[in-house]
């Protein structure tokens, strides 16, 4: 195809731009000139002589009507940008004619998008600054001789919300002259937004206020970006940081942000809002209407709440009326400042978010021309869609979508490190939103921008392409493939897209920010936790291979834009896996294994910290320092420090054998797994040699290891080559301990095989269950006219695969008899007869004003209606469903005989989405993911190997040294944190920060040195003996000393019949070899301290007085943050504690910190100091009692009190 060279190295390019063009277009043209020079080395200049120019750029609006005439005379088809006789919103046209490239926009942003489209084709990524993507150098740039392109957006306003932006602000403080998120940062953000074809922004609100620097608004207008504010900031105010300074500047000492207080207070609020409108009246902006409390707090209505004459229903009705009155008063302000015509044209929004949605649903009247912005549940699930009447509103509808979230205090639901919501998940929510009439405004909460680059571009591009017949965002793998190939060389896009989809689906089953102990089973129907790690290890290795294959100049960009998320998931999930493994090994008595896995868990934390140190301090020359700090506040920290359990004592000798699924024997189903495993564990010190004998006549059984030496544990694979051929056989494996000849027999049998019918028997029962992927149906019966039925949605299956979704073009539920509705059909074959439980895994969809229903039928029986109570946030099992990325529903099936059956899934309500079915026959349900998918028809028997992580530790070391350029443990240590009196005096605990003190080194690795040469150890013996002796008004006690159960340090179990007691786990002190104490099971609270498990310590006091009680502790939510204190059996009231029985704040989640709990007056003599559980899972590491005002010492300075 013939091409025309547009730019050439060493040449000069003239670009026509009319003198009357908007400033925003001029800025974009100057960026184009810079990009041409960067890519081709060509000089470019703006010219007013159109006949001399090889590039002609212009806006064909009313101000440039003459340009349209010129372009039409040159056969530039401007009609491609028209619809019904008018120019399209933000449309642009590229046309190469007679050697000239014409870029025409229908308005200023249309022209800008046309310019930046060319910049992208040149080889300048939108992420050249924010992602360090290098420009693609070339000697020339050409276009096909017949090149033409016309494009325009589907969604009118497409934007982002810079929110929870403390890390971005930390970066700006270090790297911009403004010292905060200000004009310098916003100029870069606005340019990025426009290059991505976005046009709208809700600016940062936590760290400052947009109006606080007048250059911010002026810059947005000059660059062509529309500014609005979020659901809690009305009329372009940013209340969190703007309200208090404003009333102070006015001298309004009695003003309250509450419109229910009539008179002068309302006048002050109207003045506050009116001044903001006057400040922004000359700019292209949007105005948020209504009212919520400052910083996302609820709608404050003191006068209504305090009115005792009103019933609860009357108070709610009064709030609805008040909110309507507020909107009318705000619209009056707009009319007074802008004039009636402009006030009727300006973009006005109303966001029915959280409690305001309830008021809206109760009948709040919002003016017809105001755009309703619908919010998701903060975790990627739209709560509701506009109904038929709302879809007809002239103001239209918008959405507010979270890809990052700072959650309610105490819920442990924040996710602010990475975003693992699959692009397919986001895309499906956006697709449903668009087809439901949400087409006016789309806003994405992107936190502090990095590291959500890919999510941001996908969202904005989807808003541009929504509803179109073609587009990259219709297939998220294709989008990711294109995105990688546009930004990087080597054509790695297809593989990277596959890796990203796997990363997102595997990780989002439990976000790394939400990880906790024992989330994934290592023993139920195999090792689901290990299978997850195998997938993560595969994408980790392949992602690293792509990294190293790239040119050096591209690697930093690839890491920050793509690979870092995979590394973060890899390290976090391994850290929690090994911690869980340590606890499991401890429970089994495999004490050396418990120690080993605790060490491996800690090692993974070190690797993660090396990665974070690299990202912040080393990558791109330290350009992004401050941008990624997930272990410190603000914003709330990510999940950290899983509960490892090292051995207290290792003595003697012994061995143990554990079998797959905790069974007594290895039983293979004819149509099930061909591989299962057994685990050999060392129950004592040293190591032991073993050999495995497969007894005579069992040559059909193979084992992966026949002999070896075991120090800790070893998993050994047991395989049956063809279970169908071996059906009914029995064999014996014997494990021999060579030390003393001990034998551990393991029975192996293969169940009888049912004779399958000819044809397609379907999914086959094996190992006590049938597991079916929802998209693996045999037949789909759709509505005959194609208006509704089940559709497959790729890439959103829980952990893997696709899901099926009920779709209805009319967006309506089917209120007919379920058996008459469209259905999916799944064939299955049972080997057992009975009435079995069917487990249905539902992908979370919500419908706050409707219902969540589908029906299940077996064979020709009447379908059973299934309904979820989880219709909205904080209903049903919503919180757990968010944590688990879905919920599980169950149906008790009728009696089924052995043989072939048909399961049918009937549609009822639109958008209900399902991922998996599990029919349990003899197996017990359990685990998190449900069992692996069953064999279908005559496919080969499944083999899953050892289902265990296979970390290549040498390669990790190499990665640290060659890429992170820092060995594990070299990253800076976390600060020592202190919550003292001043911390608890602060009323606003949202942003209150504890005191932090840097530490250069940790203490001695005390416990690591206590193992003897023969491998034995006895940590309890190192605790000492006697009462803890106060010296100079100080007592310093390790909490774990209560484990010795002596007269001076002991435990008492709960008196509530539970038998629960405090137990130990790994801590971060003593050079990270120390111990802390907790009551392990989650979610238990003791309201009666006399019933609670307790730790007791004998004290010898020579200095009487008031002692400040400090504890080094850790909690992660508001269900793990409290204990009682007692002295000599007298329990102190919670009201006397500084936290009043509640310690959890955003700042103190997941971290270990020194907390000043309370004060106790202690007389001279011997006493028993007690800590009693109030909420389980509170961890206590150290106790420091002092009569002085000093802070407790850091680890390196810690010194135990003497015992006597």
N, C-alpha and C positions, 0 to 999 in steps of 0.2 A: 504494500500500500504506500502510495506517495505521501511523504511527510514534509512539513514546513518547519524549518529551524527558526525558533522564535528568539532564543538567547544563545549567545556564543561567547566563550571566554575571550576576553580582550576587546570585545565590541561594546558599543554604547547603544542603549535602548532608550527611546523616548516614549513616555507614557502620557497620553492626553488625560487631563482632568480639568473640568471647568472650575473657574475661580469661585463660582457660587456653590460648589459642593460642600456638603456638611463636614464639620470637623472630624466626625467619626470616620468618614470615608477617607479623608486626608491621612489620618493616622494609619489606617489599614494600608493605604498606598505606600506610605513611607516604610512600613514593615515589609511590604512586597519588594521594594527597592533594596532593602537590607538583605532579604532572602535571596534575591537574584545574585547579589554580590557574593553572598556566602556560598551559594551552590555552584555558580558558573564563573565567578570572577568577572562578571559583566557590570559595567557601570550603567546605571539607569537614572533618568532624570524626568521630572515632570515638565510637560510642555503645554502651552495653551493653543498651539497650532495643530489642529487635528489632522491636517493633511501631511504632517511630517512624522506622525507617530505610528509605530507598529503595534502598540497596545492602546486601545481606547476604552476608558472606564468612565461610567456615568450612571446617574440615577434618573430614570425616566418618569419622575413624578411631576407635579404641577410646576415646581420651581425650575425644572429643566425641560420644559415642553419642547424647546427648540432642539434639544438633543434627540428626542424621539423622532422628530422629522428627519434629522440627518441620518439616523440609523435606518429608518425606513427607506430612505433614498438609496442606501447602500445594501439593500436587500437583507437587512438583519431582521429576522422574523420575530418581532416583539409580540405578535399575537400569541405566541407560545406561552407567554406569561399572563395571558388574560383568561378570564372566566366570566361569562355573562356580561361582557363588555367592559369589565373593570380589571385593573391589574391585581394580581394575587398578592397577598400579604407576604413580604420578605422573599419574593421570588427573584431568581437571577438567571441570566442567560449567558452562555459562552458561545460565541460564533466566530469561526475563522473564515474570513472572506477576503480574497484578493491580497493575501499575505498579512492581513491585519487581524489581531485577536480583539474582538469586542467583548467587553464584560459589562452587561447592563443589569441594573437592579431596579426593582419596582419601588423600592424605598431605600432609605440609607442602609439598613441592615441587609437588605437583599444584595445591595452592591458590595457590602463588606464580605458577605458569605461567598460571593463570586470571586472576590480577590483572594480570600483565604483558601478557597477550593484550588485555585491555581498554585498557591504556596505549597499546598499538600502534594500536588502533582509534581512540583519542582523537586521535592525531596526534603521539605522541612516539616517535621512532625509538629503537631500542636503541643507535643510534650518536649520540645527542644529545651525549654527551661525547667519546667516542673518535673521532668523525668530524665533530663540529661541525654535525650536521644540525639546523637550527632546528625548533622545534615548530611545528605547523600551527595557527595561531590560529583560533578560531571563537567565535561568540557562544553557541552551544549545541551539545549533542551528543545525538543521538537514535538509537534502535534500532527496528527493525521491531517492531510490537506482538506478533508471534508468534515473536520471536527466541529461538533455542535452539541450543546448540552443545555437543558433547561431543568430547573429544580426549584422546589418550594416546600415549606414545612406542612405537616399535617396538624400538629398541635401548635396553637398560636404562641403561647409563652412556655418556654422550656428552660428550666433553671435549676439552680442549686441553692442550698442553705448551708452556709458556713456555720457549723454549730459544734458545741463541745470542743472548742477550738484552742484550748489552752496550749497544746503542743505546737500548733501553728504559730501562736503568739510567742511562745518561747523561742521558736526559730526566728520570728521577725525581730524579737528583742536583740538577738545575737547578730543578725545579718542585714538589717535594714536601718537606715538613718532615722526612721520614725520611732524605732524602739518598740513598736507594737504593730498590730495589723492596721495599717494606714495606707495612704496614697501609694507608697512604693510597692507594697504587697498587692494592693487592689489593682494597680495598673497591670501587674503580671496576671492576676486572676481574671480580670476583665478580658484581656487579650486571649487567654486560654479559652474562656467561655465562648468568645466569638469565633475562634478558630474551630471549636467543636460544634458550631452552629447553635449555640445557646444564646439566650437574650435576656435572662431574668435572674435576679439574685436576691436572696434574703441575706444581708450581711451578718458578720459576726456579732454576737450579742452578749457573750459571757465576759469578755475581757475589756471591752470599751463600748462606746456607742457611735454609730455611723455619723450622726449629726455633730459629734464632738469635734470633728475636723472638717471644716467647710469644704476643704479640697476634695473630700471623698465624693460627695454628691455631684460636685462640679465635674469631677473626672469621669464619673459614670455617664453623665450626660454628654460630655465631649467624646466619649468612646462609643456611645450608642447602646449602653446597657440599661435595662429597666430595673429599678430598685423597688423592692417591697419589703415587708416585714412579716414575721411569723405569726402564728395563731395567738400569741400572748402580747404582741406589741402593736398597738393601735395607731393608725394615722402616722406611720413612719417614725414613731417614737421607739426607743429601745429601753424599756423601763428599768431593767435590772441595774444599769449603770447611769441612766439619764434622769430618772425621776428624783432621786434624792439630791443630786447636785442642782437640779432645776429649782426645786422648792427652796433649797438653801439660798440660792442666788436671789430668789424673790423675797426671802424672809418669811415664807409661809410655814411657820413652825408647827401649826396644828393640822396641816393637810394630810389626808389619808387617801390612798389609791382605792377608793370605794365609792361608787356612784350612788349607792343606796342612801348615803348621808346627804341629805338635801341642803339647800341654801348655799352658803359660801364655799363649801367643799366642792360642790358640783361646778360652781363658777370657776374655781381654780383648775379643775380637771379640763373644762372646756378651753380655758386659756392655754393650758399645757398643750392640748391637741392643736389648737388653732395656730399657735406659733410654729409648730412643726409643719403644718400645711403651708403657711406663709414662707417658711424657709425653703420648701421644695416646690413651690408653685410653678416655677419655670422649667421644671425637669419632667422627663417622661418617667412616671412612677406609678405604683399602685398603692392603694390605701386599704389597710385591713380594718374592717369594721367589727363592732361588738366590744367585748371586754372579757379578759381573764385576769387572774392575779399576776403580780410581778413574778417573772421567771417561772412560767409554767405552773404556778400555783393555781388553786381553784378560783372560781368566780367569787370575789369577796363581797358579801352582802350583810354587813354587820347590823344595819337597821332592821332588816327583815328577820335575820336569825334571832335577834334579841326581842322581837315582838311576841310576847307571851299570849297575845290575843289570837294569834294565828295558829291554826293546826298545821301539821306537817304538809298536808296537801295544799293548803292555802299559801304557805311559804313558798312552795315550789311554783305555784301559779304566779305569785308576786315576782319571783325571779324571772320568769318568762316575760312578764309585762315590762319589768325593768330593763331587761336586755333589749327588748324591742324599742323602748324609749331611748336607750343609749344610741342605738343605730340611727334613729331619726335625728337626734341632736348632732351626731357626727356628720350626717348628710347636710344638715343646716350649716355646719361649719364649712364644709366644702363649697356650698353655694355662696356663702358670704365671701369667701376668699377667692374662689376661682370664677365666680359668676355662674349663672344657671346653666348656660350652654356647656361650658367646659366641665362643670360638675356632673352633667349628664353623660359626658363622654369618657371621663377619666375611669380607669380600671379600679373597681372596688371589689374587695373579696371578703368572704365570711368563712371561717374555718370551724365547722362543728366538731371540735376535738375534745376528747375526754368528757368532762362533765357538761360542757356546752352542747355536745351531741344529744345528751339526754333532754336538755331544755328545748333544743330544736325539735326533737321527736315529739315533744309534748305540745307543739303547736306554735312555736315562735314564728312570727311572720317576718321573713327577710325580703326586702324589696326585690322586685322582679329582675332588675338589671344588675344586681350584685351577683358576682360569681361565687358559687358554693365550692369550697375546696374540701374534698373528702380525704380523710387520713387512713392510713393502714394502722395496724395494731402495734406499730413500731418494730415489728419483726418480719415484715415482708408480706403480711396478709391483709388485704383490703377488708375493712370491717363491714362495709355495705356499699352499694352502688345507688345512683339516683333512680328514683322511680319514674314512671311515665310522665307525671306532671313536672317533676324536677328536670327531666330531660328537655322539656319544652321551654324552660326559662330563657329569656333573652340574654341574661348574664352568663349562661352556660355553667359548666362544671369543671372543676380541677381536681388534682390529687396532690397529696403530700405524702411522699414515700421515703421510708427510712432505709438507708444502707449502713447506718451507724446509730447507736442509741445509748444515751446516758439514762439508765432506768431509775425507777423509784428506789429511794433509799431502803436498804434492807432486803431487797428481793434478789440480789446477786444476778440480775438479768442484763446488766450493761454489756454491750459488745463494742469496744472502741479500739481494739488492737488491730485486727484485720476485719475484713468482711468476707465470710465464707458462704453467704447466700448464693446459690447457683444462679448464673445469668439466665438459665432457662426458667428458674422460679420467678425472677424479676420480670423477665419477658412475658411470661404467662399472665402475671398480675396486670402488667401494662396492656396486654392484648385485651383482657377481659374489661379493663377500665375503658379503653377506647371504644370497644363495641357496645359498652353500656352507656355511652354518651359523655364520658369524661374526656373532653377534647379541647378545653380552653387553656388551662394552665397545668403544667406538670412541674413539681418541685421535688428535688431529691436532697435529703439530708445526707451530706457526705462528710460529716465530722470536720476534721481539719484538713481535708482534701487528700493528703497522702496518708496511707497507701491505697486509696480507693480510685486510682486513676482509671483502671479498666472498667470498673462499675460506672463511673461518671460518664465516660465516653459512650458506653452502651446505652445508658439511660437517655442521654441527650440525642443520640442517633435514633433510638427507638421513637422518641417524640417527633423527630423529623420524618421518619418513614411510616409511622403508624397508619394502618388502614390501606396502605398502598399494595398493589399486586405483587411487587417485588421489593426486596430490601435485604440487606445483610442481617438485620436483627431478627428476621423470621427464623433463622437457623443459628443458634448461639455458637455452635461449633464453627460454622462458616464465618461468623463475626470474629471470633477469637483467632481463627486462622488468618483472616485478612488483617486483623489488628497487629498480630506479630509480624507478618510479612511486610506490612507497611512501615513498621518501625525498625526492623532488623533485617540483616542480610542472611543468606543461607537457606531460605525457603523452609524454615522450621515450623511454619504456621500450623500445618495439619497435626503434627505430633504435639506441639505445645497446646493446641486446642483440646486434644484428647487428655493431656495431663491436667489441664485446668478443670475440665469437667469432672474428672475423677477426684481431684483435690477438693472441689467444692462439695460434691455429693458425700464423700467419705467424711470430710471435716464437719459439715453442717449437721450431721446426725447428732453431734454435740459440739457446739462451737467451742473453740479453745478457751474463750473467755468464760465459758460456763462449765468447764471440766471439773470433775469431782472424783472422789475415790469410788471405786466399784461401780462405775457407770456401765462398763462393758464386762461381761462374764468371761472368765478364762477356763471355765469348767463345764458349762451347760451346753450339751450337744456340740461339743468341740470347744474351740477357743475363738470366740467371735472377736475378742480384743486383738488377738494375734493376727487374725485374718485382715482386720483393718490396717494393722501396721505393715503387713506384707504389701498392701496396695500403696500405702504412703511411701514405703521404702522404694518401690518400683518407680514411682513418679519423682521421688527425690533424686535417685540416681540418674534417671533419664533427663531430668531438668538440669542437673549439674553438667551432664554431658553436652547439652545444648550450650550452656554457659561457656564452657571451655572451647567449644567449636567456633564461637563468635570472635570477630576481631576484638582486640584489646579495648578499642575505643567504644565498643557497644556493650561491654559486659556490665558496667555499673548501671546502665539504663535497664538492661534486661533483668538484672537482679531486683532493682527497686520496683519496676513496673510489674513484674511477673513472679520471679522465683522466690522472693522473700516470704510470701505467704505460704508457699509450700514448705520452706525451711521452718517457719514458725509452727506450722501444724505438725511437722515431723518431730521436732524436738519436744513440743508440749505433749503430744500423745504418747511418745516413748517415755517421757518423764512420769506420766501418770500410770502407764502400763507397768513399768518396773516397780513403782511404789506399791501398786496393787499386788504384784507378784511377790514382793517382800512380805506383805501382810499374809498372803496365802501360804507362803513357805513357812512362815513363823507358826501359823495355825497347824500346819502339818508336822511341825517339829524338825523341819529341814533348816536348821539354824544357820549353817554356813551360807545356804542359798538366800536366806532372809537378809544376811549381811551384804552379800554380793549384789542383790537386786536393789537394795537401798543405795549402794554406791553407784550403781548404773543410773538410777533415777537422778541422783545428784549430778552425775556427769552430764546428763542431758540438759539440766539447768545451766551448767557451765557453758555448754555449746551454744545454747540459746542466748546467753548473755554475751558471749563472744560475737555472735551474729549481730545483736543489737548495738554493741560497741562499734562494730565495723560500720553499720548503717549510719550511725550518728556522727562518729568521729573520724572515720577513715575514708569511706566511700566518697567519691567525687571531691576529694580533698577536704572533707569535713563540711561540705556545703549544707548538709541537712542536719547538723547538730541541733538537738532539741526537738526534732520532729517526731521521733518514734521512741517513746519512753513508757511502755505499757506496764512497768512494774512500780511506777510511782504516781502519786496524785499531784495535780489533777491532769486528766479526768480519772475516774475510778480505775484502780489497777485491775489487771487481768488475773485469772485464776493462777495460783501459785502454791507451791509447797504441798504436794499430795502426801498422804499419810503413809510413809514407809515405816517398817517395824523391824529394826535390827534386833539381833539376839542379845539377851542379857547374860546368857550363860551357854557355853558350848563344852560339853564333857562327854565322855564315854564313846560308845560306838553303836552303830545300828543302821539299818537300811529300811526303806519303805518303797512300796509300789502303789501308784495311783493310776487308775484306768480312765479312759475316755468317758465323759459324762458321769464321773463318780460311780461307775458301775462296779459290780462284783466280778464281771467277766466281760470279755470282748465279744459282743454279739453283732454279727453282720447280717443286714437284710439283703436278700437276693437282688433287689433292685435299688439298693442304696449305695452308701459309700463303699468304696473298695479299700479305703485306707482309714485306720484309726490309730490311736497312739496310746502308749503307756509312759509313765514318768517314774524314773528311779531317783530316789532322794537319799542323801546322806543324813542320818539322824545324829551324828556325833562329830567328833573332831577328826582331823586328818582326812585321808581319802580311803576308798576301798576298791579293790579290783573285782570285776564281775565278768561272768560270761552267761550267754543266753542259749538255752538248748530248746530247739524245736523237736518235740518228741516224735518218735517213729510213727509213721503213718500220717504225719501232718505236713508233708512236703508242699502242700498247697498254700502254706502260710510262709511268708517271708518277713524278716525283721531288718530294719535299716542298720542296726549295729548288733554284732554277735558277741563282742567283748569290749572291755575298756576299763578305765579308772574314773571313778566319780568323786569329785571334790565337793560339789554342791548338789546339782540336779542334772538330769539328762532326760530329754524327751526322745522316745524311740518309736519309730513308725512301724506299725504292724499292717501288712497288706495281704489281701486275698485277690489273686490275679483275676478271677472271673467268678464272682459270687453266685451267679445263676448256675454255672456248672458245678459249683461246690455245695449247692443247696442241701441242707440236711446234715452236713458233715460236722464233726466235732474234733477238736484237737487240743493240744496242751503245749503251752510255752512255760518253761521254768527258768527263772532268774536265779543264778547261783552267786552267792557272796563267797569269794575265794578265801576270805580271811578265816572263816570258821565253818564253811560248807553249808551255811544256811540256804534254804531253798524257798522261793516265792513262786508258787504255781499260778499261772494265769490261764483260765479256760477260754478257748476260742471256739465259737460255733457260728454256723451260717444257717439262718432260718430257712424253712421250707419255702420253695418258690411257687407262687400261684401260677397256674397255667393261664397266660394272657390270651384274650380273644384276638382273632384276626383283625386287621385294620389298625385303628388308632385307639388304644385303650385309654390314652390320656396321661395325666400325671399319676405316678405310681406311688402307692404307700410304701414307705421304708423307714426304718428306725423309729417307728411309732408316730409318723406324721406324713402329711402331704403339704408341701409348700409351693405356692403358685404365684408367679409374677402377674400382676393385674393386667399387664399388656400382653400376656401370653395366652390370649383367648383363642378358641377354635373357630368361633363364629360370632359375627356382630350383626344384630338385627336393628337397623336404623329406621327412623320414621320414613314412611314411604315417599314423602315429598322432600326429604332431606332437611327438614327444619329442626330436628333435634335427635339426639342420640349420644352414645359414648364415643369420645375421640381420644386418641393417644397423644400424650404430651411428652416428648423426649426430654431426657436429662433432669427430671425432677423426682425420679424414684428415690425413696429413702435408702441412702447408702449406695444405690446403684440403679441403673436402668431407667425406664420410663414409668409413667403413671397413666391412668385412664381418667378422663374428666367428663362429667355429664354436661352436654352443651345444648343450648336452646337458643335459636335465633331470636325468639321473642322474649328471652330473659324471664320466662315464667316457669313456675313449678307445674308438674303434671298432677292434677288432682283426680285423675282417673284411677281405676283399679290398677294397682302396680303390675299385675300380670299381663295387662294390655300394653304396657309401655315398652320402649326399646330396651334391648338387653344384650349382654355379652354372655357367651356360653363357654364353659370350661369342662372338658372331659377329665374324669379321674377314675382311678381303680383302687378299690379297697381290698385289703387282705383280711381285715377284721370286720365283724358285724357289731353294730351298737349305735347308741345315740351319742354323737361326738360334739365337741366344742369347735366352732369355727371362729378363728381370730382374724379380724379384718384390720389391716393397717391403713389408716386414713391420713393422707396428706392434708395438712391443716388449711381449711378454707373457712371463712366466717360469713355470717349473714345476720347482722344485729337486729334486723327487722323481719327476718323470715325464719326458715327452718333448714336443718341439715338432715336430709333423709335419702335413703335408697332402700332397695328391697333385695332379699336373698331368697332364691328358690332352689329346691333340689328336685331334679327330674321334672315330673309334671305336677308336683304338689303346689298348693297355694303359696305364693311368696310371703315371706315374713318381713314386715316393715322394720327397718333399723333406723334409729334416730340418735343423733349426738346432741348432748346438752351443751357442747362447746360451740356456741353460736357467736360469741363475741369475746373480747378480752375480759378476763376475770370472771368468766362463766365456765361451768363444767370443769374439765381438766386442762383449761387453757394454759396455765403456767407450765405445767409439766409437758404439755404438748409443744410449747415453744422450746423448752430445754431439749426435748427429744426429737424435734422436727417432725412431729406427727403424733397422732393418738391411736390407741388400739381399742376397737370395739369387739364385742363377742356376741355370738348367736349360738344357742343350743339347737343343734339340728335334730330332726326326727330320726327314728330308728332307721338305720341303713344296713342292708345286708351286704355281705362281701360281694365284690364284683364291680362292674362298671356303672358309673353314675354321671349325671350332668349337673354341674353347678351353674346357676344363672344369676347374673347381677343385673337388676332392673333399675332404670333411671326413675327418679322422682323429682328432686330439686336440682336446678341448674348449678353448675360449677362444683358440685361435690366431686372430690378427687380421691382415688384410692390407688394404693401401690402394691399391696400384697395380701394374699389369703393363706392362712395356715389352718389345716384341719388336723387336730390332734386325736390320735386313736389310743395308743398306749403310752406315748411320751408325755412328760409334764411340760407345760409351757414355762418359759423362763428366758433369761437373757434379755438383751435390749433389742437386738436386730431381728429376732425370730430366726428359725433354722434356715439353712441354705436351701435354695430351690431344689425341688424334687426332680428326679429323672422323668422325662416325658417320652411316652411311647417306647420305642426301641433304641433310644440313644445309649451311648456307652455309660458305664458306671462312673460315678464322679469320684475324683481323688483330690483331696485338698492338702496333701502333704502334712508337714509338721504343724501348720497353723501357728507358727511362732516367728517372732522378729529375727531377722538375720542382719544385724548391724555390722557393717564393715568398719570396725573401729579405726583401723589404720588409715582408711580413706577419710574418715572424719578428722583425724589429726592432720592429714594432708590438706583438707579443705580449710581448716583453721589457719594453718601456717601459710598456705599459698594464696587463699582468697581473703579470709578475714584478717590475715597478717597478725594474728594474735592467738596465742595458745589458750586453751581453756583455763580459766582461773585468773587470766591477766586483765580481764575487764574490771573497771572500778567497782569496789564493793558498795552495796546499798548503804545509804545513810542509816544511822541509828535514830529511831523516831521516838518522840516523847509526847504524850498527851498529859499535860499538867493542869493546874488549876485554871490557868487562863484559857486553855482549850475548852473546858467545860463551862466557862462563863459566857462564851459566845452563843448567842441565840440562833444564828444562822449556821447550821452545821453542814450546809450544802457545800460551801466553798471554804469552810474553815480548815486551816492546815495545821497539823501537828508540828512541833519543833523538830528540826532535823539537824543532826551533827554528823559530819563526815567521819569515816573511819579508814585508816590506812591499812590496817591488818586485823585479822581475826585472832582469837585466842589460840592457845596450844590445842593440838588435836588429841586431847586428853584420853578419850575413850579408845581411839585407834591404837594407842600405845599399850593397851592393857591385854592384848592377846599374847599368850605364851608361845614359845618356840614350837611346841608340839601342836599348836592350833587351838588349844583350849582357852577359855576365858571365863571370867566371873566378875562382871561389872559390879554386882551388888557388894562384893567384898571391898570394892574401892570407895564405897560411899562413906566409910568411917562409922563411928558409933558414938552414942551419947547425945545429949541435948545440944542444940545450937546455941552457942554462947555469944551474947551481945558484947560488942566492943566499941566504945566511944559512940554509943547511940546508934549502932548499925548492926543489922543482921542480913546476911546474904545467903540464900538457900536455893539449891537446885530442887525444883519441884519433884523430880523423879526419885528423890531420896525416900519418899513415902513408900516406894516399892519394897524397901527392906523389911517392912512390917515388924519393926521392933517397938519397944516401949516409947522410943523417942521420935519415930517416924513410921507412920503406918496408914493403911487404907481401911475404910469401912464400906461395905457394899450398901446399895440402896435398900431401905427397909420397906420398899413398896412391892416386894415379891418378884421384881424383875431380875434380881441377882446382878445387876449392872454395877460395875466398879470403874474407877479411874484406871487407865492403862497407858503404856508408854508408846511413843512414836519418835521418829527422827526429828531433831530440831536443827537450827542453824547456828547454835552456839558451840563453844568448845571446838572452834575451827571446823564447824559443820559436822562434828561427830557427836554432838550432845543430844540430849533427850528432852522431850516435853511430855506433858500428861494431858489426857482428854478422856471423856466418856464417848466411846466411838460411834454408837448408832446415831443416825441423824434424827432431828425433829422431836426430841423428847424434852419436856419442861417439867420441873419439879416446883410446884407452888408452895409446897410444905417442905421447908429445909430439913425437917427431921426425917423425911423419907428419902433424902437425896444421898447418893454416893459422896464420900468425903475423903479428903487427904488431911492428915494431922501431923503436926510438927511440935516437938517439945522445945521450949525456949528457956534459956537462963538469962534473966534480965538483971543487970546491976545498975542501969541508968533508967530510972522510972521517968515517964513522961508521955507525951502524945507522939505516937509513931505514925508517920506517913507510910501507907501500904502501897508499894509499887509492885506491879506484876508485868513480866515480859510475856505477852500473850498474843494470840492470833484468833480471829474469827472471820467469817466470810459473809454472813448475812445476819438478819435480826433474829434468827432462831438459834444462834450459836454464840451469843455475845454477853452472857451474864453468869455470875456466880454469887454465892453468899460467902460472907466471912463470919467467923466465930472465934471467940476467945474464951477458953475454959468452958466450952459448951454453950455460951451465951451468943446467939446469932444476932449480928448487927442488922438493923432494919435497912432495907434497900433504899429507903428515902435518905439515909445518912451517907450513902455512897455519892460520890461526885456525879456519876452518871445516872443516879436514881434507878439502878438496875438495868440500864441500857447503855451499851458501849458502842454499838455499831454506828459508824458514819461512813460517808463515801471515802474519806481519807484513810480510814483504818481497815478497809476491806482487804482480806487475803494476806496482809503483811504482818510480820511480827513487830510489835512496838511496845515500848514501856508505857504503861498506863497507871496513872495515880488513881487507885481505886477508891481509897477512903483514908480515914484517920482512926486510930484506935489508941485509947489511953491504956497504958500497960504499967502496972506496978512492978516493983522489984520482986525477984523470986522466980520460981518455976511456973510456966504456963503452957497450955496447949493451944497453939494457933491452928485453926482449921479453915480449909477451903472446901465449900460444899457446892456441888453442881446445882445450877439452876436451869441452864440450857445446855444440852449435849453438844459435843463437838467444839466447845471452847477449849483452846489449847493454852496451857500454862507451862512456860519454860522455866522461869526464875521468879523468885520472890525477894523483894528488897524492902526491908523495914528500916526507917531512919527517923531520928528526931530532928535532923537537919533539913536544910532547904536545897541540898545538892541533888543533881540528877543521878540516877543509877549509872554505874560504869558500863562502858562498852565491853564487848567480849574480850578484847585484848587486855583490859584492865581489871576484869572480874576476878575476885578472890573469895572463895567460900569462907563463911564463918567457921571458926573452930568449933569442934564438938568435944564435949567433956561429960 
